[in-house]
Amino acid sequence: MEIVNAKVADYYEKLGPSSSPEAEHRRETRYMNKGDTLHAHGNLDAARKSYKQAWRSASAGPRPI
């Protein structure tokens, strides 16, 4: 799963910022999935950081999906 998360992260880094609600939702999902993987491996500090990043992105304001 780490390989998949790394490839997704690389994709979004290359994509850059997006104003598309769908793209932002996918970014939030990526951070949640990464957090879940880190949590499952016992890396709780890194998981918390990933969850916080998803929360920050989600709390930027309401967006239609």
C-alpha positions in Angstrom: 0.0 0.0 0.0 2.9 2.3 0.6 3.9 2.1 -3.1 0.4 3.1 -4.1 0.3 6.0 -1.7 3.7 7.2 -2.9 2.5 7.1 -6.6 -0.7 9.0 -5.7 1.3 11.6 -3.8 3.6 12.0 -6.8 0.7 12.4 -9.1 -0.9 15.2 -7.0 2.5 17.0 -6.6 2.9 17.1 -10.4 -0.7 18.1 -10.9 -0.3 21.2 -8.6 -3.1 23.2 -7.0 -6.6 22.7 -8.3 -9.8 24.6 -8.0 -11.9 21.6 -8.9 -14.0 20.3 -6.0 -13.6 16.7 -7.2 -9.8 17.0 -7.3 -9.7 18.5 -3.8 -12.0 15.7 -2.5 -9.6 13.1 -4.0 -6.7 14.9 -2.3 -8.5 14.7 1.0 -9.1 11.0 0.5 -5.5 10.5 -0.3 -4.5 11.9 3.0 -7.0 9.8 4.8 -5.8 6.6 3.1 -2.2 7.5 3.8 -3.2 8.0 7.5 -5.0 4.7 7.6 -1.9 2.9 6.2 0.5 4.6 8.6 -1.9 3.9 11.5 -2.0 0.2 10.6 1.8 0.1 10.6 1.9 1.7 14.0 3.3 5.0 12.9 0.8 7.0 14.9 2.6 10.4 14.7 2.8 10.3 10.9 -0.8 9.1 10.7 -2.0 12.0 12.9 -0.2 14.5 10.6 -1.8 13.0 7.5 -5.3 13.0 9.1 -4.7 16.7 10.1 -3.7 17.6 6.5 -6.9 15.9 5.3 -8.9 17.9 7.9 -7.2 21.2 6.9 -8.1 20.6 3.3 -11.7 19.7 4.1 -12.2 22.6 6.4 -11.2 25.1 3.8 -14.9 25.6 3.1 -17.9 23.8 1.6 -17.5 22.6 -1.9 -20.1 20.8 -4.0 -19.0 17.4 -5.1 
